[in-house]
Amino acid sequence: MPRLSAENTITAKEIIGRYPRPKSALIPLLHLAQEQDGYVAEDAMAHIAELIGVTPAEVLGTCSFYEMFKREPVGEYLVNVCTNIACLLVGGAELLEHIEGRLGIKSGSTTTDGTFTVEDVECIAACTEAPCLQVNYRYFYKVTPDDADALLDDLRHGRRAHEVPKHGVLARTRQQIPGDRRAGNAVPGEAGEPVWLRSAASSEVSS
């Protein structure tokens, strides 16, 4: 199972440098691992533990708490179909059944080619747009069976790559913080006034 790549290790250290305490970077680093492999591998969690100075069990405890972190491989496209009350009343269950039939799998399964994983999920907070679903956590609203067929076909043939990246990619643009604006690792309360606070105070004085 993969650890973070050399390139992502450099990115991880930059992310860690944004926080006063290294372990505060745990969730962003889990996202980085999932972006790399499409899921969070055990070796990646062990590597993250080394980088931030905690035990692998602590990393696993956080990873296993959040539904968005997958600890086993999933398809390139994770299709979450809402069947909670608002969606249920206007065809959410039928939409899920249609997608299962179209892909030849049941909820919780992945197609043999590794392209799609389907999940039956609770409310995804788009009740006014029911029935709705997400693909890799990108929303699609008021989805009909025909809409679902077109969406799955587009995804399979790469026609939605501009709006739905592969599973694990949360954002196409990575946050960048200039070196002089980072918190820097230090015990809170023992490092003096943060540089960003000094900068803000100086600006107020000069104005």
C-alpha positions as MATLAB code, in Angstrom:
seq = 'MPRLSAENTITAKEIIGRYPRPKSALIPLLHLAQEQDGYVAEDAMAHIAELIGVTPAEVLGTCSFYEMFKREPVGEYLVNVCTNIACLLVGGAELLEHIEGRLGIKSGSTTTDGTFTVEDVECIAACTEAPCLQVNYRYFYKVTPDDADALLDDLRHGRRAHEVPKHGVLARTRQQIPGDRRAGNAVPGEAGEPVWLRSAASSEVSS';
ca = [
       0.000    0.000    0.000;
       1.385    3.408   -0.958;
       2.911    6.019    1.285;
       2.788    9.642    0.147;
       4.834   10.208   -2.986;
       7.973   12.339   -2.863;
       6.067   15.255   -4.414;
       3.166   14.915   -2.004;
       5.553   14.634    0.939;
       6.864   18.089    0.027;
       3.267   19.338   -0.215;
       2.453   17.706    3.132;
       5.336   19.502    4.849;
       4.155   22.809    3.379;
       0.654   22.127    4.687;
       2.010   21.232    8.143;
       3.908   24.526    8.212;
       0.611   26.452    8.119;
      -0.360   25.309   11.596;
       0.967   26.104   15.090;
       0.851   22.376   15.927;
       1.714   19.729   13.306;
      -1.177   17.444   14.245;
      -3.619   20.231   13.329;
      -2.800   19.364    9.697;
      -4.193   15.836   10.033;
      -7.428   16.281    8.070;
      -5.815   18.187    5.153;
      -3.164   15.462    4.975;
      -5.820   12.750    4.845;
      -7.391   14.589    1.922;
      -3.969   14.731    0.273;
      -3.549   10.965    0.662;
      -7.006   10.343   -0.781;
      -6.266   12.670   -3.685;
      -3.136   10.643   -4.427;
      -4.676    7.171   -4.425;
      -8.449    7.643   -4.486;
      -8.651    6.307   -0.923;
      -6.586    6.517    2.281;
      -4.181    3.590    2.368;
      -2.849    2.160    5.638;
       0.753    2.992    4.719;
      -0.296    6.551    3.902;
      -1.838    6.862    7.371;
       1.380    5.540    8.922;
       3.374    8.079    6.889;
       1.080   10.912    7.995;
       1.561    9.805   11.617;
       5.333   10.075   11.176;
       5.074   13.527    9.632;
       2.929   15.045   12.385;
       4.258   13.136   15.391;
       1.220   11.084   16.396;
       0.456    7.369   16.399;
      -1.051    5.575   13.388;
      -4.015    4.746   15.639;
      -4.731    8.467   16.081;
      -4.686    8.977   12.318;
      -6.971    5.972   11.825;
      -9.320    7.277   14.522;
      -9.810   10.526   12.632;
      -9.940    8.899    9.199;
     -12.560    6.359   10.259;
     -14.792    9.045   11.796;
     -15.499   10.888    8.537;
     -17.602    9.267    5.814;
     -15.803   11.127    3.007;
     -12.544    9.318    3.767;
     -12.525    5.889    2.135;
     -10.189    3.243    3.567;
     -10.691    0.818    0.694;
     -10.461    1.529   -3.052;
     -13.610    2.888   -4.671;
     -14.456    3.651   -8.278;
     -13.125    6.652  -10.146;
     -16.607    8.099   -9.729;
     -18.439    7.722   -6.418;
     -22.164    8.163   -7.064;
     -24.091    9.074   -3.899;
     -27.852    8.871   -4.401;
     -29.956   10.506   -1.702;
     -32.961    8.477   -0.528;
     -33.841   10.568    2.525;
     -37.361   11.901    2.984;
     -37.490   14.765    0.445;
     -35.802   12.726   -2.278;
     -37.714    9.591   -1.304;
     -41.047   11.340   -1.862;
     -40.172   12.351   -5.421;
     -38.419    9.245   -6.690;
     -35.038    8.953   -4.946;
     -35.399    5.223   -4.294;
     -36.504    4.603   -7.870;
     -33.551    6.670   -9.113;
     -31.144    4.553   -7.064;
     -32.727    1.355   -8.376;
     -32.467    2.659  -11.949;
     -28.755    3.495  -11.544;
     -28.083    0.104   -9.960;
     -29.774   -1.572  -12.914;
     -27.921    0.538  -15.442;
     -24.534   -0.273  -13.891;
     -25.342   -3.853  -12.935;
     -24.354   -3.421   -9.279;
     -26.033   -2.857   -5.929;
     -25.503    0.060   -3.563;
     -22.144   -0.272   -1.809;
     -20.533   -1.993   -4.802;
     -18.109   -1.026   -7.567;
     -18.322   -1.903  -11.245;
     -15.869   -4.554  -12.409;
     -13.961   -2.004  -14.484;
     -13.441    0.216  -11.425;
     -15.234    3.192  -12.948;
     -18.262    3.578  -10.667;
     -19.119    2.986   -7.027;
     -22.740    3.533   -5.994;
     -23.892    4.464   -2.493;
     -27.334    5.005   -0.984;
     -26.868    8.015    1.308;
     -28.752   10.060    3.845;
     -29.709   13.708    3.291;
     -27.130   15.694    1.313;
     -28.774   19.054    2.097;
     -30.368   19.810   -1.263;
     -33.966   19.004   -0.345;
     -35.491   21.729   -2.532;
     -33.751   20.175   -5.564;
     -34.896   16.587   -5.021;
     -34.244   14.006   -6.231;
     -30.542   14.736   -6.169;
     -27.245   12.929   -6.181;
     -23.550   13.647   -5.952;
     -20.684   12.384   -8.057;
     -17.393   12.739   -6.191;
     -19.273   15.234   -3.988;
     -20.339   17.449   -6.919;
     -24.099   18.028   -6.891;
     -26.647   17.181   -9.575;
     -30.212   18.336   -9.004;
     -33.715   17.147   -9.940;
     -32.250   14.088  -11.631;
     -34.525   11.939  -13.786;
     -33.632    8.407  -14.908;
     -32.828    9.805  -18.355;
     -30.609   12.460  -16.758;
     -28.804    9.742  -14.814;
     -28.224    7.695  -17.972;
     -26.752   10.714  -19.762;
     -24.584   11.595  -16.756;
     -23.175    8.083  -16.399;
     -22.460    7.925  -20.125;
     -20.713   11.308  -20.054;
     -18.593   10.292  -17.068;
     -17.608    6.989  -18.616;
     -16.431    8.758  -21.783;
     -14.663   11.643  -20.036;
     -17.111   14.328  -21.119;
     -17.529   15.694  -17.579;
     -13.867   15.884  -16.630;
     -14.065   19.676  -16.493;
     -16.621   19.543  -13.669;
     -16.107   16.144  -12.018;
     -12.472   15.151  -11.382;
     -11.539   11.645  -10.266;
     -12.425   10.579   -6.728;
     -10.250   12.179   -4.060;
      -9.728   15.512   -5.812;
     -11.511   18.155   -3.757;
     -10.189   21.236   -5.536;
      -8.254   21.861   -8.722;
      -6.312   24.793   -7.239;
      -4.226   24.054   -4.158;
      -4.162   26.696   -1.446;
      -0.909   28.598   -1.260;
       0.146   30.681    1.739;
       3.245   32.911    1.467;
       6.029   31.934    3.844;
       5.770   35.163    5.823;
       2.061   34.544    6.454;
       2.271   30.987    7.751;
       1.736   30.230   11.405;
       4.842   28.078   11.711;
       5.012   25.162   14.128;
       5.313   26.318   17.735;
       3.561   25.714   21.017;
       0.669   28.199   21.150;
       1.338   30.898   23.704;
       5.098   30.460   23.664;
       5.979   31.932   20.288;
       5.035   35.560   20.887;
       2.617   37.505   18.764;
       1.778   35.818   15.425;
       3.343   37.471   12.391;
      -0.040   37.939   10.724;
      -1.304   39.802   13.807;
       1.785   42.023   13.866;
       1.284   42.750   10.167;
      -2.352   43.681   10.737;
      -1.470   45.942   13.659;
       1.238   47.698   11.641;
      -1.201   48.340    8.817;
      -3.684   49.936   11.201;
      -1.000   52.201   12.675;
       0.288   53.278    9.281;
      -3.221   54.096    8.050;
];
